[in-house]
Amino acid sequence: MRESVTYQAILEEGREEGREEGREEERELALQRERSLILRQLTKKVGTVDEPLRDRVSALSVDQLESLGEALLDFSNVADLEAWLTEQN
């Protein structure tokens, strides 16, 4: 039975599903790390970022997070972050 074409196809399908799940989990972990880094950088640059703003940052796409990572270098206060977030909508 283990040598049958059908068995091998099912086994390979299961392996591929497992690999895809692993890749998806890794992408999610990378996104979480990027969000965490951006939030730490914001806190260091502008001070305390309140929960509603943190939630807005956490809702950003990967491209927006990367853009924010560059933009925050020019921020001097939380108002700059709020303005940048408003521009994104």
C-alpha positions in Angstrom: 0.0 0.0 0.0 2.8 2.5 0.9 4.2 2.0 -2.6 0.9 2.9 -4.3 0.7 6.1 -6.4 -2.4 7.2 -4.6 -0.8 6.8 -1.2 2.3 8.7 -2.3 0.2 11.5 -3.8 -1.8 11.8 -0.5 1.4 11.8 1.5 3.0 14.5 -0.7 -0.1 16.6 -0.4 0.0 16.4 3.4 3.7 17.4 3.3 3.0 20.4 1.1 0.1 21.5 3.3 2.5 21.2 6.3 5.2 23.3 4.5 2.6 25.9 3.6 1.4 26.2 7.2 4.9 26.5 8.4 5.6 29.3 5.8 2.5 31.1 6.9 3.4 30.9 10.6 6.9 32.2 9.8 5.4 35.2 7.8 3.1 36.0 10.7 6.0 35.9 13.2 8.1 38.1 11.0 5.2 40.6 10.8 4.8 40.6 14.6 8.5 41.2 15.0 8.4 44.1 12.6 5.4 45.7 14.3 7.1 45.3 17.7 10.3 46.9 16.4 8.4 49.8 14.9 6.5 50.4 18.1 9.7 50.3 20.2 11.3 52.8 17.8 8.3 55.1 18.0 8.4 55.0 21.8 12.1 55.8 21.8 11.6 58.6 19.2 8.4 60.3 20.4 7.7 59.0 23.9 4.7 57.0 25.1 2.3 55.9 22.3 -1.2 55.4 23.7 -3.1 52.2 23.0 -5.4 53.5 20.2 -2.3 54.7 18.3 -0.6 51.4 18.9 -3.7 49.6 17.6 -3.6 51.7 14.4 0.1 51.0 13.9 -0.6 47.3 14.5 -3.3 47.3 11.8 -0.9 48.6 9.1 0.2 46.4 6.2 3.8 45.3 5.7 4.4 48.0 3.1 2.9 50.6 5.4 5.0 49.4 8.3 8.2 49.7 6.2 7.1 53.2 5.1 6.5 54.2 8.8 9.9 52.8 9.7 11.5 55.3 7.4 9.1 58.2 8.2 9.5 57.9 11.9 13.1 59.1 11.6 11.7 62.6 11.0 9.1 62.5 13.8 9.6 64.7 16.8 6.4 64.1 18.7 3.3 61.9 18.8 1.4 64.5 16.6 3.8 63.6 13.7 2.7 60.0 14.1 -0.9 60.9 14.2 -0.5 63.0 11.1 1.3 60.3 9.2 -1.4 57.7 10.2 -4.1 60.1 9.0 -2.4 60.5 5.6 -2.4 56.7 5.2 -6.2 56.5 5.1 
